[in-house]
């Protein structure tokens, strides 16, 4: 979407204004909020595997439909449904990742998987160079083909996920002990030489589902400090990401006169920095620890964002320099943002894990993500660098707030079993 926004603004596209492009991004985020809450509830009730197949299916259908949009209203509607699939994906897949991964590797694996979002962004940027080339495909059809291909590629994801078993932790608390044992036996036959058996054991009382009262009790009575931490980390990174990434193509076209067909070249390094951060910094979240690394990455991102805003205001950098600054900035921000999902997943008990991820994704994204794209779309449409400078400065301040809250409220979950970080509600 970031690579295609310039084409969508063209008369041959849908003729969307910067404000409408920002609004479409906000509608997408709104859909993600609703999807996270709905599918997060279902993931705790019906299982991780079932729901992360359903959510990709929703994404697939809605993304193809987006390529068939005929006006702003239809485009925004299909983007909202796409967002619902993606929001549900976060809660289902993050809970599955954490419940499968050994404690000593959980940080780096979770960051790597969440960071792999940007491999898709890079592929999308590369694809846009082809589909938006008017010498190859008419402008009126290129952006449509991009969305349709993006949806079709989801079929590969659905096929690959046939090989991912259900979470044994989820199976166990739902009384399906024999299935859980089969999954664990298969895993242990391959990894026992790397990970010794646990020194302690716990007993659980199976139950079909944890009612909403359990979730509320966990958030507001057992772990209120963790709840504040989760909302802060999710909201601050959501504002910065959704505000800047969804509208950066408009900055390139409106302030640097970059042709829409060339936007992909600028998105590629941006995506590379976002993936390199979690990949290269991920191991340190397991060694130096969550608290130090999350505070450091959020703090560095905030400082770099403020510096980038000032240079943009003064007009001291061109399109390449601006992109280089964002690439460096989001090298750190991406690692921190991925760790936010890690934090809200491992900080709460097994029975409500998917819903906890969904609630914090939804609430944090609603606070920070819905307003961001719409605000930046309007700031860009004003044509004034000063207005955009204030928007960037707001994002920088929010990232620094996230760093401070992590420094005071962060939890040391590195190297610990999920059950040691947050005891299951069904523990006997």
Buried (B, 14 or more C-beta within 10 A) or exposed (E): BBBBBBBBBBEBBBEBBBBBBBBBBBBBBBBBBBBBBBBBBBBBBBBBBBBBBBBBBBBBBBBBBBBEBEEBEBBBBBBBBBBBBBBBBBBBBBBBBBBBBEBBBBBBBBBBBBBBBBEBBBBBBBBBBBBBBBEEBEBBBBBBBBBBBBBEBBEEBBEEBEEBBBBBBBBBBBBBBEBBEBBBEEBEEEEEEEEEEEEEEEEBEEBEBBEEEBBEBBBEEBBEEBBBBBBBBBBBBBBBBBBBBBBBBBBBBBBBEBEBBBBBBBBBBBBBBBBBBBBBBBBBBBEBBBBBBBBBBBBBBBBBBBBBBBBBBEEEBEBEBBBBBBBBBBBBBBBBBBBBBBBBBBBBBBBBBBBBBBBBBBBBBBBBBBBBBBBBBBBBBEEEBEBBBBBBBBBBBBBBBBBBBBBEBBBEBBBBBBBEBBEBBBBE
